[in-house]
């Protein structure tokens, strides 16, 4: 049987992020692919955490900087 799942590697242990249809002590062969593209759900989950822990004033400051394009471009060298 072949299953493709997402997992997280933490402290030397590969942890499945979803249930596996395996019996206890079943041996499996693992192929690791670290070039995973983020899905829409993962992108939205990350975006929802951007302002976590910030005050309203801090959020306003971050958004002001992000929307002011001069912070993203340097003047050409003379």
Secondary structure as UniProt FT lines:
FT   STRAND          7..10
FT   TURN            11..12
FT   STRAND          13..16
FT   TURN            24..25
FT   HELIX           40..48
FT   TURN            49..53
FT   HELIX           56..67
FT   HELIX           69..71
//
